[in-house]
């Protein structure tokens, strides 16, 4: 069965081997973050409805899980904000009622957690990982570029409310952008927010792959350690390991992507259309090949283009 709304399993730096569930179309989100590896948001919205058919999502899950795969997590994630789909609760209930031995995770930007309906729908999820990159409005606007009806204070309050109502684990993710949210005042504001939310853990990330804006750079390791120390209960997101050895990687699929890129540079969206693969499935191969030095990213008006990296003698 060819899956439209499931992807992976993906080797995750934090979650091990994770089966992804994508409940919104590519780049449908409440934010347009400057560091997003999926590129710029094309549908910036806060409207909740059934973006993809929940009945089909459940059918795909039933088919895939019937084989009893070994998974560390089943994760609501993908290329947009999962809680935008008004049917997310139905998928959560299906999994908790029929496959409770699997651990569920939600990756969310946290902007819709102020909505009681959203919090109710996701309450049975074992692990929720909301992101919070800023604790003041100016920095929130600069890094996350939210929908006009969203603001930083409501986002923090929504995360706090979920924390008080949720029986599972919460990890708060903070993405550090050098020169934007790593100064003393910014870190102190984030520290106060963390203390008010009281997550089980804070994880710090920085640029690992090309983001939506070319000028965004990775924070150096020493700075990351300093921020972690200032926040207190924080750890750095570590590498997953040798992803090329994970069973979820297919050499024929990698070759398909390379064959297309040999002809011309492409965006993730271009590769999705040409190969009929899920964009997040494509992204895991792109991440692997970037680390291996086989490809590079070039930013143009239409987006981030992936191309074969030129090197004397070639790679292939």
N, C-alpha and C positions, 0 to 999 in steps of 0.2 A: 504494500500500500504506500502510495506517495503522500507524504504529509504536508499540508499547507500551513498548519498552525503550530506544529511541534518542530523543534530543531535540536540537533545534537545527537547523542549526549556531547556536551561541551566540557572540556577540561578547564575548570575555573581556578583562579588563583586562591579563592577563598572557600569554594564549596566542593572541591574535588570534582567528581564526575556528575554533571548536572544535566538533566533533561529539561529543555526550555519550552515554555508555553508562551506564545506571542498572541496577545488579544487585541492588538490594534494594527492598522496598516503602517508601513514603513514611515518613520519620522512623524508620527502623529503624537503630539506631546503638549504638555502644559508649559514647558520651558524650552528655551533655545540656547542651551548651555554652550559657552565658547569652547569647551574642551571635549565635547561629545565625539566619540570615535565613529559614530554613525553619520556624522555630518550635520548640516544645518537643518532645523525643523522646517518642514514644508507645510504642515498643518498645525498651527499654534492654536490650541483650543482648550476650553475647560468643560465643553459639553459632553455629558456622559450618555452614551447609548450603546447598542450592541453592534460595535464596529465590525466584528467578524462573527459568523453564526456559532453560537455556543453549542448548539446541537451537534454540529460537525466537529467542533473541538473535542467534545466528549466522546464522539465516535472514534476519533483518532487516538485519544488516550486509551480507550477500551481495547482497541486493536493493538497498540504498541505494548501496553502493560500486560496483555494476556500472555506474553512470552516470558514474563518474570525476569526482566532485565535487572542487572545489578547497578544501582544508582545510589549516589550519596544524597542527592536532593532532586526534587521536582521543583523547578523554579519558574515563577511568573516573572518574565523579563522581556527580552527582545529589543525592538528598535523604536520603542515609544513608551508612554506611561500606561502600565497595565490597568490601573484603577479607573481609567477613562471608560473601560468597557463595563457597562451596567450589569452584565451577566457574570462578572467574575465570581460572585458568591455561589452561583450554580455549579461552576467548575470546582470550586473549593469543596462544596458539599458532596459532589460526586466522588472526589478523591478521598475525602475523609470517611465516607460511608462504605466505599468499596476497596480502597487500597491504603488502609491506615498504616500499614507497615512502612510506607514511604514517607520520608520527611519532606514537608512542604516549606518553600521559601518564597518570599516576595521581595523583589528589588523595586523600590519606588522612590520618586523624588519628594514624596511627602506632601505635595502641595494640595492634595484633595483629602487629606486626613482630617480636616476640619469638618467634613461632611459626616454626620452620624451614620448615614446609609453605607458609606464606604467602610467606616470602621467596623460596622456590624458584619459586613460581607467578608472581611478578611480576618476576623477575630480567630477562627480556628487554625490559621496558618502558624506553623511551628516557629518559624524564624522570619522576622520582618527586618529588612535593612533599608531604612529611609536615609536619604542624603541631606546634608545641611552644610552648605559651603560658605554661608555668610550669616551673621547674626544682626546685621543692620541693613536698612533698606537700600542705601546707595550701593553697597557691595553686592547685594542680592541682585539688583538690577544689572550691574556690570558683568557679573559672572554667569548668572542664570537666565537673564533676559526673559522674564516671565510674561505670560498673558497679562494684559492690562488690568484684569480684575483680581490678580493675585498680589499678595504682599508678604514680606518676610515675617512680620509678627504673627499673622494668621497661620502661616506654615509651621512656625515653632509651636504655636498653641495646639495645632492639630496633632503634631507628633507627641506632645505631652499627653494629650487626651488618650491617644491610642496606647501609650505606655501604661497609663493608669487602668485601662480596661482590658488589656491583652494579657493572657496567661502565658504566652510563649516568650521566646527570647527576642530581644531587640539589640541590633548592632547599628550604631550611628556611623555613617560614612561621611567623611569630610575630605574634599578634594582641594589640595593646595595649589594655588596659582601664584607663582613668584611675582612679587610687586603689587599684588592685588589684595590677597587675604592673609598674608603671612607677616604683617607688621604687628607690633605690640598691641595697639588698640584693637585690631581685628581679632587677634588671638584671645585677648581678654574678653571680648564680647562673646566669642565662641565658647570660651570656658564657662561663662555665666549661663549660656544656653544649655550646654551639656549638663551642668549641675542641676538645672531646673527639669530637664528631661529625664535624667537618671537612667541612661541605657545600660545594658549589661556590659557593653564594650564600645569603645570608639576606635574606628579604623581610619587611618590616614592614607590617602592615595595621591598620586600626582601623575603627570602625563607619562603614559607608557607607549602610546601609539598616536599618530597624527590626529589632532582634534579638528573641530569645526573651523577654528580660526588659526591661521598659520603662525601668528605671533606668540601663541601660548607655548610656554616652555616647561620643562620638568624642573621641579625644585631639586636642589642638590641634596645628597644623603645627610649631610651634617645639618642642614636647615630642617629637614624632616624630623630628625632626632630631637632638635631643639623644640619644635612645635609639639611633638609627642610628649616631651617632658613638661612643657608649659601647660598642656591640657590635663596632665595627670594620667588618668586611666585610658591610655591610648596605645595602639600598636600600629606598625607599618604593615601595609598589605604586601605580602611576600609573593614571589614568583611561584607558579604551580609546579614547574619542573620540566622534564623532557616531554613536551606535549606530542612530539612526533612519534612517541612510543605508545600513545594512548590508542586503544582500539577504535575509538570513534573517528579517527582520521583515516580517510580513504585515499590511497595513492592515485587511483583513476580520477577521483574528483579533483584532487590537486592538479593533476595533469590537464584536466579539462579547463580549469581556470587559467593555467599558464598558456595553453594553446590559444585561448582568446586574447590574452594580454600580449602575446607575440605579434598579433596582427595589429592591435591598436590599444592605447591606454583606455581604461574604462573606470567608471564610478561603480560603487557597490550596486546601485540601481540598474546600471547597464548590464552587469553580470547577472543580476537577478532575472532580467528579461531574456537574456540570451540563453542561460543555462537552466532556467526554471528551478532555481534553488532558493531556499529561504535566505534573506539577506544576512541574518545572524549566522547561518551555516557557512555562508561565504566568508563572513568576517573572521571566523576562527582560522580558516586557511590563510587569509591575508595576514593575520597576526603572526602566525607561524612563519610565513615566508619573509615578513619584515624582520623578524628576529634572526633569521638565517641569512639576511642580506641579499636575498634574491630579487626583491622588488623594492620600489620606492614610491612615495606619494608626491604628487605635484598639485598644488591648489590653483584652480582656475575659476572663472566666473560661474560655471555650472556646478562646481563642487570639487571634491577631492578625487583626483584621478590616480589610479594605480597603474604603474607601468613597470616593465622589466628593467632591472637596474643594469646599466651599461658597465661592463668591466672587461678589460682585455682578456681574451681567451674564452669569455662567456661562462655561464653557470651550468648550462644544460647540454 
